[in-house]
Amino acid sequence: MREGEIEQIFRDEAGRVLATLIRLVGDFELAEEAMQDAFAAALEQWTAMPENPRAWLVNVGRNKAIDRIRRQIRLRAKQRYIEAEATIASQAAPADADDDAFGDDMLRLIFTCCHPALSMETRVALTLRAICGLSTEAVARAFLVNEETMAQRLVRAKQKIRGARIPYTTPSPDMLDERLDGVLAVIYLVFSEGYAGTSGAQLMRADLAREAIRLGRLLDSLLPQRPAIAGLLALMLLHDARGAARATADGDIILLEDQDRSRWDQTQIAQGLALVERALRAAGRPSVYTVQAAIAALHARVHHHQETDWPQIVGLYEVLLRLQPSPVVELNHAAAVSMVDGPARALDLIDALAARGDLAGYYLLPSARANLLNRLGRREEARRAYHEALELAKLDPERRLILRRLAELG
């Protein structure tokens, strides 16, 4: 077999293999080392694809973990290693397990990485490293820190899981919904950073957005009757479908109204629309992700910006404000109101929002205000608002967009 084929299997299967090894060995770091050993063995031994490569890797990884523990026994002769060997040896390795067994292990790993005892930043980092299989270097890049710093954070996170005895388990049914909200928040944070970074030189990090969508698909397959999961997956697919049209070849932002919609990914849009319908048909109150996905669906359904159903979008933002009151949602609602009731009404809403100070430091507030002032012909005030936005923007493409708007004002 070619090395590239095994690398592809690593990308596809590393999360599931690691999840099962953690269950078998009971330790994050030992499981990671055993998984690396198993893939190294595959590079040496595979001349053709095993019938069940995932089970092969788990069995080899389990045996490699036992070998490591035996070496530790010889080197250090500590009782805990003897006990650990006995524990692992007694565990049933899935010689030819079906996908359900691996799925259960994957769910356990997702809920462990997203445990509320860990900080949100740690949850995101662990999710990217353990479940998505990103390298420590790639995770460090996502957090804009060096690799050594991220490696230390990940080690501390695993030590906390071990020291606090955070259980490697899926929550009981009565706790599942409560914990699921945290898991979905982590996945959406990963996607948001990939779709529109908070700082740096690039508008999009396609690798992060892609991994978030993969996680959403995985979670939807493992817990298929959860409309909040379907809503989040729909939201990510519908936004990501615009990716090819969101920036120029030089990396400059192309706003929604100016995008070439023929470049939108119609396959992803179809999948997203079907998921929105499924989530909306579910009984009970819709999740915030489902409502946001319904808004994205209204943009995705039309071929021209002028055809957008803005009154319905305003109504959906009002629903979202009842479900999840937040200043960012208020800002988006005001932008939609400007398309229905005009810029003057929207400016009143934004000025009231600015007066509360809830979005101080958020560059999109003065940027949206500048746009409305310009539409009202108040060019000097618009110029000042754009300069305020420029001071706050941290992403290079966003700064270049603001500078273009300033140039247009003269």
N, C-alpha and C positions, 0 to 999 in steps of 0.2 A: 504493500500500500504506500501511496505517496504521503509525505509528511503533511502536505496541505489538507488531505482528507482527515487525518487525525486531528489537526488543528480545528477543522470545522466541527468534528464531534466534540472537541473540548468546549467550543463556544456553545454548542447546542445542549450538551449534557452535563457540563460541570456543576451547575446548580443542583440538579437532581442527585448526582453522584455524591456531592458534598453533603447534601441534606441527609442521605441515608447513612453515610459514614459517621456523621455527627451522632445520629441515633445509636449506631453500633459502638462507637468508641467513647461517647460521652464527653468529648473535649473538642473545642473548635480548632485549636492549633494542631493537635495531633491528627485530626481528620483532614485538615488542609495539607499537611505534610504527606499523609498517606495517599491522598488524591494525586498529588504531584508525582509520587512514586509510581502510582498505577498508570498514569499517562506516559511516564518515562518508559515503563515496561511495555506499554502498547507500541511505542515507537520502535522498540527493539524487536518485539515478538510478532506483531501482526504482519502477516503476509497477505491475508485476506480478511474481510470484515467478519467478526464473530457474529453468530446468529443473534445474540443479544449483547451488544457492546456495553450497554449501561450496566447490566448484571455482571459482566466480565470485569469491568473496572471496579465495581463495588467489592467483589470477592477478592480481587488482587489487592485493592486498597486495604481491606480488612486484614489480610494476611501480612501486608507490609506494616500495618500498625502494630500487630502482635510482634513482628520482628523487631520493631523499634523499641517496644516495651521490654523485650527480652534483653536487648543490648543495654537498656538503662538498668535493668536488674543486675547484669554482670558488672556494670560500671559503678553503680551506686548502691545496689542491694537494699532498696527501700521497700518497705512493706506495701506502700500504696501502689507501686508498680505491679507487685505480685497480685494484689487484689484486682487491679485494672485488667491484667491479662486474663484472669479468671472470668471477669465480667464480659469482656469482649468475646472470649472463646465460647461463652454460653449463649451469646446472641445468635439468632438465626440470620445468616446472610442470604439475601434473595438470589439464589442461584439462577432462577428463571422467573423472577417475580413479574407480575403484570404491572401496568401503568398505575393502577390504583395504589399499590404499595408505595411506589416512588412518589405519587401525588401526595399521599399522607405525609411522607417525610418532608416534602417541599413546603407543605402548609405549615408544618411545625417550624421549619427554618424561617419562613417569612414572619411568623408571629414572634419568634425569638428575636430576630433582628429588629423588629419594630416594637419591642416591649416598651411600655410607658415608663419604666424605670430608667431608660436610657434617654439622653438628650436627643432632640430632633436631629441635630447635626450628626450625632453618632449613628442614629437609626438610618439616615440617608447613606452615610459612608459605608456602614456594614452591609446595607442592602445592595449597594453597587458592587461591593467587593465579593460578598459571599453568594448572593443570589444571581446577580447579573454576570458575575465572573470577570468584571473589569480588573485590570492590574492595579496594584497599589499606585503606580505612577499615574494611571488614568484617573483614579479617584482623587489623587492629590491635585491633578490639573483641574478637575471640576470644582474643587474648593479653593483654588488659587494658592496652594501651599506647596512646599517642596516635598519630595517623596519621603524623606526621613521623618519629617513631622507627621505626615499622614500614617506612616508605618507605626509610629509610637502611639498615635490615637487609636488605631485599630487594635493594637496589642492591649492597650488599657481597656478598650471596650470588651474584648474577649475575657480579660481578667475580671471585669466587673460582672459579666455573665456568670463566670465560674464562682467568684467570691460571694455574690448575692444569691447564688443558686437560682438564677432565673430559669424557670422550667423550659425544657425543649419539648413543647407540647402545643397542640391546638387548643384554644380556650374552649371551655364547656359551652354548650348551646346558649345558656343564659348570659354568658359574657361575650359571646362572639360578636354581636352587633357593636357593642361598646368598643371592643378592641379593633374591629374591622375599620372603624372610622380613622383610627391612627394609621393603620396600614395604607388605606387609600390616600391619606394626607401625605405620607412619605412618597408614594408612587407619583402623586401629582406634583410634588416638589421637584422630583427628579425630572419629570417631563417639562415643567415650567423653566427650569434652568437650561434645559436643552433647546426649548422652543424660543426663548428670549432671555439670554443671559443677563445677569444683574450687573456685570462689569466685564471689561476686557475688550478685545479687538473684534470678536466675531458676534454677529447677531444670533446665530444658531449653533448649537452643538448637536449635530444629527445623531451622534452615538448615544448621547443621554436620552434624547427623545425616543430613539429606537428601542433602547433598553426599557424605558418606562412602558411603552406600548407592549413590548414582549411580556413584561410583568403583568400588565393588565389582562392580556390574553390568557396567561397562565392562571391568574386568579379567577377569571371568568370560567375557565374550564374546570377548576377545582371546586368552585362554589357557584354553580350555574344559576341558582335561583335567587341571586341577590341583585335587585335592580340598581342599587348604588354602584356596583361594580360595572354593570352594563353601561350605566350613564357615564362613568368616568372613562371607560374604554372608548365609548362613542365620542366624547369630548376630545380626547387625545387624537383619535383618528381623523376627525373632521378638521381640527386645527392643523395637524401635521400634513394633511392632504394639500395644503396651500404652500408647503415648503419651497417648492421649485420656483414659485412666483413671488416670493416675499423679498427677494434681494436681487440686485444687479450682479453682473459678473465681478464687479469691484467690491461687492459687499455692502452697497448702499441700500437702505430700506426702501421698499416699494409698498406704499400704503394700500389698504384693502381696496379702496375705490379705484386705484390705478393698476391693479394686478391683471395680468393676462390669464383669464380664468380657463382658457384652453390648456394651460399647463398644470392645473389642479389635478390631483390623482383621483380619477373617477372611481377606481376600484375601492380605494379607502373611503371615499364619500359614500358609496353604496353600502359598505359594511357599517359605517357610522350611522347612516340613516336607519338601517334595520335595527341596530342596537338601541337607538333613541326610541323607536316605536315599541320595542320590547320593554324598555324601562318605563315608558309612559303608561303602558297597558297594565303594569303591575298594580296590585291593590296598595292602598295606603298613600301617605304623603310622599311626593317625589323628592328625591335627594337634590342637594344643591348642584351636584354634578350633572344630573339629568336635566335640570332647568338650563344650565349653561350649555349643555349639548343641544338642547332644543333651539337656543339662540343661534348657535353655530350652524345648525341644520338649516335655519331660515336663510342664512348667507349662502350656504352651499347649494341650495336648491335653485337659485336664480342664475341666469347667464350674464346679466348685466347689473352693475351696482344700482342703477336707477330703478330696477324692479324690486328691490329689497322691501319687504313688508315691515316698515319701521314701526307702525302702530302696534303690531303684534310683538315686536322686540321690546318696545317700551313696556307693554303689559307683562312680558316674561321677566324683565328686570324688576318690576314691582313685586312679582311673586318671589323672586330671589331675595329682595330686600326683606320680605316677611320671614323667609326661611333662614336667612343668614345676614342680618344687618351689618354692613361694614362700609367704611368710607370709600373703599375702592369700588364696590358695587354701586354706591351713590354716584361716583364720578362717571362710571360707564352708563348708568341710567341717564344722567344729564346729557351725555354725548348723544344718546339715542333720542332724547327729547328734542334736541336741537334739529333733528331731521324731521320732526313732526310739527312742533310748535314754534320753531324758529330759534335763532341764536340768542335773542334777548331773554326769552324764558329760561333757556339753559344756563345763560350767564348768571341769572339770579340764583339758580340752584348751586352753581359752582362757587359763587361768592359767599353764599351762606356756609357751604362746606369749608371753604378756606378760612372763614372767620372762626370756626370751631378749632382750627389748628390740628385736626386729626391726621392730615396728610402733609404736615410740615416736613420738608425734605424729600417729598415724592415728586420727581421732575414732571410726571405726566399731568399734575394739577395745573401748574403755570403754563405748560404746553397746550393743554386743552383750552385754557382760558385765553391764551394768545390767539388760538384759531378762531374762537368765537368773536373776540374783539376785532380781528381782521375782517371777518364776515360782516360785522356791523360798521365797518369803515373807520374804526378808531385805531388808526395805524400806529400812532406814537405809543399808545398804551399797549398795543400788541407787541411792539418792539421791546418794550421794557419787560413784558411777561416772558417773551422768548429768551431774553438775556438771563432772567431768573432761572428758567428751565435749563439753560446751558450750564449754569453754575452747578446744578444738581445732577445732571446726567452723567453716568459713569461708563456707559457702553459707547464705544467709538462710533458705530453706525448711527446711534441716536443723536450723538453730538453733531455729526455731519448733517443729519436731517434738519436739525434746528438751525444750523448755519445756513443751509439752503433757504429755509423759510425767512431768515433774516435778510439774506441777499435779495430775495423777491420783494421784501418791503423797502429795499433801497437804503 
